[in-house]
Amino acid sequence: MQYIVMDLEWNNVYVKKTSRFMNEIIEIGAVKLNSDLDTVDTFSCIIRSQIGRKLRGSVKELTHLTNADILTGTSFTKTFSHFRKWIGNEETCVITWGDSDIRVLIENYSYLNGINTVPFLSNYCDLQKYYQHFIKSDHGQQIGLVNAAVGIGLNPDLYTHHRALGDSLLTSDIFEQIFDENLLKKEVLVCDKDFYSRLMFKPHIIKTIDSSFVDKKRLEHFCEMCGSSCKRISKWKFSGQFFKADFYCDKCNTKYNIKVRFKKTYDGVDYKKVVSVAED
């Protein structure tokens, strides 16, 4: 299997047709590695903007690209047609740092080419997730590309940051440093229907207390000191992603402030509870 380490740069633009904002891809960079992790080739192209006419100031500052660059680049369709040919017919795993690039790529294919899948995507690995498994890091704390490089002894100053090819070269070198065949097998995803459904699903906070996704047992509270069932003494109110209410334990004469959050994910509902003793 060969590996394509890819990075994209994009510009947030307003789309009149849909009356919403989207991230339009303005540059692609990629590194092709063979099965022995030898660098075979690189790919780099600035993509002509078809939606936005101007770059946001923050994008200009980060990438040093200009409005003239994105107006004279190669079209999205032509660029990715060349990219598919560059990848070739060998079994391939596409690798990115975090899955944001893949989400944006799907969105661009959908809007510009009218398809909801990526033609060259058959196997995929999120190297950011892989890295956190490799170093046994807390999955809730995402690690940036530069910090990951420093963490394994690479000098990030040797690379061009916030440009697609520079970031893909850095990502490629990180991949080579932490390559573990057995771990990789666990992290590589087959890009089937479930892959796209899972990737494009947007987790959201449940805001209605009567929702079927709210487990009513999770709304109960037992005293932190004696374990007795507490009585709710206020109505549930939703604020800042949490349902909030006050509870009281008769035995311990203790009042609690309870916050409960329900977050719908692709696989179910994540639950979080925060308990604090109310001050008199």
C-alpha positions, 0 to 999 in steps of 0.5 A, spaced: 500 500 500 502 507 498 500 513 502 498 520 500 499 525 506 495 531 504 494 538 506 489 543 504 488 550 505 481 554 504 478 560 505 471 561 508 466 564 503 459 566 503 455 562 498 449 566 495 446 560 492 445 557 499 445 563 503 451 560 508 458 560 509 463 554 506 470 553 506 473 553 499 479 550 497 485 554 495 491 550 495 493 542 495 499 539 497 501 532 498 507 527 499 506 520 496 510 515 500 511 507 498 510 501 502 517 502 505 515 509 507 520 512 501 518 519 498 516 518 491 513 524 489 510 531 491 504 534 489 502 542 489 497 546 486 494 553 487 486 552 486 482 558 482 477 560 486 470 559 483 466 562 489 469 567 493 473 573 490 477 575 495 481 572 501 480 573 508 485 577 512 487 572 516 488 567 510 492 572 507 496 573 513 497 565 515 498 563 507 501 569 504 497 567 498 494 573 494 487 575 491 491 574 484 493 567 486 487 564 487 484 568 481 489 565 476 490 558 479 487 552 476 480 550 477 478 545 482 475 540 477 482 540 473 486 540 479 483 534 482 483 530 476 490 531 475 491 529 483 487 523 481 492 521 476 498 523 480 495 518 485 495 512 480 491 505 481 495 502 487 492 501 493 492 507 497 491 510 504 490 518 504 492 521 511 491 528 513 492 531 520 485 531 523 479 530 519 477 537 517 481 537 510 476 531 508 470 534 511 472 540 507 474 536 501 467 533 501 463 539 501 467 542 495 466 536 491 458 536 493 458 544 491 462 544 485 462 537 482 455 535 484 457 528 488 458 527 495 464 522 495 471 523 494 473 519 488 480 517 490 478 516 497 478 508 498 482 508 505 483 514 510 487 515 516 486 521 521 494 522 523 492 526 529 488 521 532 493 516 530 498 520 534 494 521 540 493 513 540 501 512 539 503 517 545 497 515 549 494 522 550 487 524 552 483 524 546 479 530 549 485 534 548 487 535 540 494 536 539 496 541 533 501 539 528 507 543 530 506 541 537 506 534 535 513 535 531 516 538 537 513 532 541 517 527 537 524 531 536 522 534 529 524 541 528 518 545 525 522 551 523 525 547 518 518 547 514 513 552 511 507 553 515 500 554 513 502 552 506 499 546 503 505 542 501 509 545 507 504 542 512 504 535 508 511 535 508 511 536 516 505 531 517 509 526 512 515 526 517 511 525 523 508 519 520 514 516 518 517 517 525 511 514 529 509 508 524 507 502 527 504 497 522 499 494 527 497 500 530 496 503 523 491 497 521 486 499 527 486 506 525 485 506 517 478 506 515 475 504 509 471 509 506 464 506 505 457 509 506 458 508 513 465 512 513 461 518 510 455 518 514 459 518 520 464 523 518 459 528 516 454 527 522 454 533 526 454 532 533 449 537 537 447 539 544 440 536 546 436 543 548 429 540 550 428 536 556 423 532 553 427 529 548 427 522 547 435 522 547 435 525 554 435 519 559 431 521 565 435 517 570 441 522 568 436 527 571 436 524 578 441 526 583 444 522 590 447 526 595 455 526 595 455 525 602 450 520 604 448 517 598 440 518 599 436 521 593 435 528 593 429 532 592 429 537 586 427 544 588 427 548 582 425 547 575 430 545 569 433 551 565 437 550 559 443 555 559 450 554 556 449 547 553 447 544 560 440 543 563 441 546 570 437 545 577 438 545 584 437 539 589 436 538 596 438 532 601 434 532 607 438 528 611 445 532 610 441 539 610 445 540 603 443 544 597 447 542 590 447 545 584 447 540 578 448 541 571 447 536 566 449 536 558 447 531 553 450 531 546 448 527 540 453 523 537 453 519 531 453 512 535 449 515 541 449 520 546 454 523 550 453 525 557 456 529 562 454 531 569 457 537 574 456 537 581 457 543 586 455 544 593 451 551 593 453 556 598 449 559 603 
